[in-house]
């Protein structure tokens, strides 16, 4: 569900900047679990997490989703640690 929610915020190049609290609300899960889900999605190659900084302080991450059909959509990330 998190990947689907991220894709709704992504631009044509697959980039999106969305708060974890927004992802959590739209995905129906906790803010803390968003970090777990996005880390798993990145490990499997579905997304790229892009750390963003302002004035030498980290702010909300950006994300890049592959919209070119390269995603391994038949993979299940449950149980990936």
C-alpha positions in Angstrom: 0.0 0.0 0.0 2.9 2.4 0.7 4.2 2.0 -2.8 0.8 2.8 -4.2 0.5 5.8 -2.0 4.0 7.1 -3.0 3.1 6.7 -6.7 0.1 9.0 -6.3 2.5 11.8 -5.2 5.2 11.1 -7.8 5.8 13.3 -10.8 6.4 12.0 -14.3 10.0 11.2 -13.4 9.0 9.2 -10.4 10.2 11.8 -7.8 8.1 12.8 -4.9 8.5 14.7 -1.7 5.8 13.7 0.8 5.8 13.7 4.6 5.8 10.4 6.5 2.7 11.5 8.4 0.9 12.0 5.1 2.0 8.6 3.8 0.9 7.0 7.0 -2.5 8.6 7.0 -3.1 7.8 3.3 -1.7 4.2 3.6 -3.6 3.4 6.8 -0.5 2.6 9.0 1.6 4.3 11.6 4.2 7.0 10.9 6.9 4.7 12.4 6.0 1.8 10.1 6.4 4.0 7.0 10.2 4.1 7.7 10.2 0.3 7.9 8.1 -0.2 4.7 10.1 2.3 2.7 13.4 0.8 3.8 12.2 -2.6 2.6 11.0 -1.2 -0.7 14.4 0.4 -1.2 16.2 -2.8 -0.3 14.2 -4.7 -3.0 14.8 -1.9 -5.6 11.3 -0.6 -5.9 12.2 2.9 -4.7 15.2 5.1 -3.9 15.2 7.1 -0.7 16.8 10.5 -1.2 17.9 12.2 2.0 17.2 16.0 1.8 18.9 18.7 3.8 18.2 22.3 4.6 20.7 24.4 6.5 22.8 21.3 7.3 19.8 19.6 9.0 18.0 16.7 7.5 14.4 17.3 6.5 11.8 14.8 5.1 13.2 12.3 2.6 12.4 12.5 -1.0 11.6 9.3 -3.0 12.1 8.1 -6.5 9.9 5.4 -8.0 10.7 3.5 -11.2 7.8 4.2 -13.5 9.5 2.7 -16.6 8.2 -0.8 -16.0 11.5 -2.1 -14.5 9.9 -2.7 -11.1 9.8 -6.4 -10.0 6.1 -6.2 -9.3 5.7 -9.9 -8.7 8.0 -9.8 -5.6 6.6 -9.9 -2.1 8.6 -7.9 0.5 7.0 -9.4 3.6 9.7 -11.1 5.7 12.6 -9.0 4.2 14.7 -7.7 6.9 
